[in-house]
Amino acid sequence: KKKKNQNRLFLNRKLHIKNKGVGLDLSILGTKLKAVIITHHGIGATYLTAFAASNALREGKKPTIVEFSPINRNLFERFISIRGFSLDEVSFEQDLKAPGTFPIIIFAVGFDLRPLVAELEKYSHVISFVTTHVGTSLGLALKARVFGLKELGNNIYVLEDRRNREKIYLEMNQFKITEVQYLGKKIDNESFRVLLDSMAEYGEISTADAIFILQGKLKLSRTEARRILYELVKDGKMKIEGGKLRLNSSLT
């Protein structure tokens, strides 16, 4: 049991992600930790933006959200309201001309911020968090950490530190962000073997059956079993057709 626990790279916590390489603590995201998130995923970006705003509000600050592209207001409002805050405590602007309150949080997924680097630098001391789809160089201009955010599927996202390529996995769903416990390639390979054995014994199985089997055989949470299944599909080892799990034909 002790050896199995040593293979676990991450601890399952809702707020604090503890990893030597990434060192990302969500409870200080957008406050003590200035960050630029590079992503094409508006939902994931909205979740993280709302989290950063909540952190600022928790410290008694009134953040200004600068929408260079429109944020999902309904999702944003639900997320912060669950944490005891309201939209009345947040300012919204469409540009940097007259931000009334600080810190400044920028939402620009689908909007190229690179032509505005000089203007952004003027406000770098009060810009605490940025989501955009291009512009890794913004990290240098804003003196901020840069992360890439990609969706793996089924509300599971991978957040990668652009400095050292360390990764963490997050589930963003039901107006909360939860770290997904990642066990590494060893468990992925073991999961692949378990699913192959099950398909050999039972024949065709559904994705729901596959998740249930992984939970039972490997003692995984539903979230982790689902993440591993989609990782196997992403890696090309398996495919899903009509809700059924199949072995990728290129492997047979």
C-alpha positions as CSV (number, residue, x, y, z in Angstrom):
1,K,0.0,0.0,0.0
2,K,2.8,2.4,0.9
3,K,4.5,1.7,-2.5
4,K,1.2,2.4,-4.3
5,N,0.8,5.7,-2.6
6,Q,4.4,6.7,-3.6
7,N,3.2,6.5,-7.3
8,R,0.7,9.2,-6.7
9,L,1.9,12.5,-8.0
10,F,-0.8,14.7,-6.7
11,L,-2.9,15.0,-3.5
12,N,-6.7,15.1,-4.0
13,R,-7.6,18.6,-2.7
14,K,-10.1,21.1,-3.9
15,L,-8.1,24.3,-3.5
16,H,-4.4,23.6,-2.9
17,I,-2.5,21.8,-5.7
18,K,0.8,20.7,-4.2
19,N,3.5,19.6,-6.6
20,K,7.2,20.4,-6.4
21,G,7.4,21.2,-10.1
22,V,4.2,23.2,-10.6
23,G,3.8,24.6,-7.1
24,L,0.4,26.0,-8.0
25,D,-1.8,27.0,-5.1
26,L,-5.3,27.9,-6.4
27,S,-6.1,29.8,-3.2
28,I,-3.6,32.6,-4.3
29,L,-4.3,32.5,-8.0
30,G,-4.9,36.1,-9.2
31,T,-3.7,37.6,-5.9
32,K,-0.2,36.6,-4.8
33,L,0.3,34.4,-7.8
34,K,0.1,36.5,-11.1
35,A,-0.7,34.2,-14.0
36,V,-1.3,34.2,-17.7
37,I,-3.4,31.3,-18.9
38,I,-3.1,30.4,-22.6
39,T,-6.2,28.5,-23.8
40,H,-8.8,28.3,-26.5
41,H,-11.4,26.9,-24.0
42,G,-13.9,29.6,-22.9
43,I,-15.5,27.5,-20.2
44,G,-12.3,26.5,-18.6
45,A,-11.0,30.1,-18.8
46,T,-14.3,31.4,-17.2
47,Y,-13.9,29.0,-14.3
48,L,-10.3,30.1,-13.6
49,T,-11.2,33.7,-14.0
50,A,-14.1,33.4,-11.6
51,F,-11.7,31.6,-9.2
52,A,-9.2,34.4,-9.4
53,A,-11.9,37.0,-8.8
54,S,-13.2,35.1,-5.8
55,N,-9.7,35.1,-4.3
56,A,-9.4,38.8,-4.7
57,L,-12.9,39.3,-3.2
58,R,-11.9,37.1,-0.3
59,E,-9.0,39.6,0.5
60,G,-11.5,42.5,0.5
61,K,-10.6,43.8,-2.9
62,K,-13.0,44.7,-5.7
63,P,-11.6,43.3,-9.0
64,T,-12.2,44.8,-12.4
65,I,-12.9,42.2,-15.2
66,V,-11.7,43.6,-18.5
67,E,-13.6,41.8,-21.2
68,F,-11.7,42.0,-24.4
69,S,-13.9,39.1,-25.4
70,P,-17.2,38.3,-23.6
71,I,-17.1,36.1,-20.6
72,N,-19.9,33.7,-19.7
73,R,-21.6,36.0,-17.1
74,N,-24.1,33.3,-15.9
75,L,-21.3,30.8,-15.2
76,F,-19.1,33.6,-13.6
77,E,-22.0,34.7,-11.4
78,R,-22.9,31.2,-10.2
79,F,-19.3,30.4,-9.4
80,I,-18.7,33.5,-7.2
81,S,-22.2,33.4,-5.6
82,I,-21.5,29.9,-4.3
83,R,-18.5,31.4,-2.5
84,G,-20.6,34.2,-1.0
85,F,-20.0,37.0,-3.4
86,S,-22.2,38.8,-6.0
87,L,-21.7,40.6,-9.3
88,D,-22.3,43.9,-7.5
89,E,-18.8,43.5,-6.0
90,V,-17.1,43.1,-9.4
91,S,-16.6,45.8,-12.0
92,F,-16.8,45.0,-15.7
93,E,-15.1,47.0,-18.5
94,Q,-14.4,46.5,-22.2
95,D,-11.0,48.1,-22.3
96,L,-8.2,49.4,-20.0
97,K,-9.0,53.1,-20.4
98,A,-10.8,53.6,-17.1
99,P,-10.4,50.6,-14.7
100,G,-12.1,51.8,-11.5
101,T,-11.1,49.1,-9.1
102,F,-8.1,46.8,-8.6
103,P,-6.8,44.2,-9.3
104,I,-7.4,44.0,-13.0
105,I,-8.4,40.6,-14.3
106,I,-8.4,40.2,-18.1
107,F,-10.5,37.8,-20.1
108,A,-9.4,37.7,-23.8
109,V,-10.0,34.2,-25.1
110,G,-10.3,34.7,-28.9
111,F,-8.7,38.2,-28.7
112,D,-5.1,38.8,-29.6
113,L,-3.5,40.9,-26.9
114,R,-0.1,41.0,-28.4
115,P,-0.6,44.4,-30.2
116,L,-1.5,45.8,-26.7
117,V,1.6,44.7,-24.9
118,A,2.9,48.3,-24.4
119,E,-0.5,49.4,-22.9
120,L,-0.6,46.2,-20.7
121,E,2.8,46.9,-19.4
122,K,1.6,50.3,-18.0
123,Y,-0.8,48.4,-15.8
124,S,1.4,45.4,-15.0
125,H,1.6,46.3,-11.4
126,V,-2.2,45.9,-11.0
127,I,-3.0,43.2,-13.6
128,S,-3.1,40.0,-11.6
129,F,-4.6,37.4,-14.0
130,V,-5.1,37.0,-17.7
131,T,-6.7,34.4,-19.9
132,T,-6.0,34.6,-23.7
133,H,-5.5,32.2,-26.6
134,V,-2.2,33.6,-27.8
135,G,0.7,35.5,-26.3
136,T,3.1,33.5,-24.2
137,S,5.3,36.6,-24.2
138,L,2.8,38.4,-22.0
139,G,4.3,36.6,-19.1
140,L,7.5,38.5,-19.4
141,A,5.7,41.8,-20.0
142,L,3.5,41.3,-17.0
143,K,6.1,39.5,-14.8
144,A,3.6,36.6,-14.5
145,R,3.8,32.8,-14.6
146,V,2.5,31.4,-17.8
147,F,0.3,28.2,-18.0
148,G,-1.3,26.4,-20.9
149,L,-4.9,25.0,-20.4
150,K,-6.3,22.2,-22.6
151,E,-9.4,20.2,-22.3
152,L,-9.1,16.4,-22.3
153,G,-12.8,15.8,-22.4
154,N,-15.7,15.4,-20.1
155,N,-14.9,18.5,-18.0
156,I,-11.3,17.3,-17.4
157,Y,-8.6,19.9,-18.1
158,V,-4.8,19.7,-18.0
159,L,-2.9,22.8,-16.8
160,E,0.7,22.9,-17.8
161,D,3.4,25.2,-16.5
162,R,5.2,26.6,-19.6
163,R,8.5,27.0,-17.7
164,N,9.1,23.3,-16.9
165,R,6.2,21.4,-18.7
166,E,4.9,20.0,-15.4
167,K,1.2,19.2,-15.6
168,I,-1.7,19.0,-13.2
169,Y,-5.3,17.8,-14.0
170,L,-8.5,19.6,-13.0
171,E,-12.1,18.8,-13.2
172,M,-14.2,22.0,-13.8
173,N,-17.9,21.2,-13.3
174,Q,-20.9,22.0,-11.1
175,F,-19.4,25.5,-10.4
176,K,-16.3,24.1,-8.7
177,I,-12.7,23.2,-9.5
178,T,-11.4,20.0,-8.2
179,E,-7.9,18.5,-8.7
180,V,-8.0,15.1,-10.3
181,Q,-5.7,12.5,-8.7
182,Y,-3.1,11.5,-11.3
183,L,-1.4,8.2,-10.8
184,G,1.0,8.2,-13.7
185,K,1.6,6.1,-16.8
186,K,1.9,2.9,-14.8
187,I,-1.8,3.1,-13.8
188,D,-2.8,4.0,-17.4
189,N,-1.1,0.8,-18.6
190,E,-2.7,-1.2,-15.9
191,S,-6.1,0.3,-16.8
192,F,-5.6,-0.6,-20.4
193,R,-4.9,-4.2,-19.4
194,V,-7.9,-4.4,-17.1
195,L,-10.2,-3.1,-19.9
196,L,-8.7,-5.5,-22.5
197,D,-9.3,-8.4,-20.1
198,S,-12.9,-7.3,-19.5
199,M,-13.6,-6.9,-23.2
200,A,-12.2,-10.4,-23.8
201,E,-14.5,-11.8,-21.1
202,Y,-17.7,-9.9,-21.6
203,G,-17.3,-8.7,-25.2
204,E,-18.5,-5.2,-26.1
205,I,-18.8,-2.8,-23.1
206,S,-20.1,0.7,-22.7
207,T,-18.2,3.6,-21.5
208,A,-20.2,3.6,-18.3
209,D,-19.3,-0.1,-17.8
210,A,-15.6,0.7,-18.5
211,I,-15.6,3.4,-15.8
212,F,-17.4,1.1,-13.3
213,I,-14.8,-1.7,-14.1
214,L,-11.9,0.6,-13.5
215,Q,-13.4,1.8,-10.2
216,G,-13.9,-1.7,-9.0
217,K,-10.7,-3.4,-10.2
218,L,-8.2,-0.5,-9.4
219,K,-10.0,1.1,-6.5
220,L,-10.3,4.5,-8.3
221,S,-12.7,7.4,-7.8
222,R,-15.2,7.8,-10.6
223,T,-13.5,11.1,-11.7
224,E,-10.1,9.4,-11.9
225,A,-11.5,6.4,-13.8
226,R,-13.1,8.7,-16.3
227,R,-10.0,10.7,-16.8
228,I,-7.9,7.6,-17.4
229,L,-10.5,6.2,-19.9
230,Y,-10.4,9.5,-21.9
231,E,-6.6,9.5,-21.7
232,L,-6.5,6.1,-23.3
233,V,-8.8,7.3,-26.0
234,K,-6.7,10.4,-26.5
235,D,-3.5,8.3,-26.7
236,G,-5.1,6.3,-29.5
237,K,-5.2,3.0,-27.6
238,M,-9.0,2.8,-27.6
239,K,-11.9,4.6,-29.2
240,I,-15.5,5.3,-28.4
241,E,-18.2,4.7,-31.0
242,G,-21.9,5.0,-30.2
243,G,-21.2,5.0,-26.5
244,K,-19.3,1.7,-26.8
245,L,-15.6,1.2,-26.0
246,R,-13.6,-0.5,-28.8
247,L,-10.0,-1.3,-29.3
248,N,-8.3,1.0,-31.8
249,S,-8.1,-1.1,-35.1
250,S,-4.5,0.1,-35.6
251,L,-3.5,-1.9,-32.5
252,T,-5.1,-5.2,-33.6
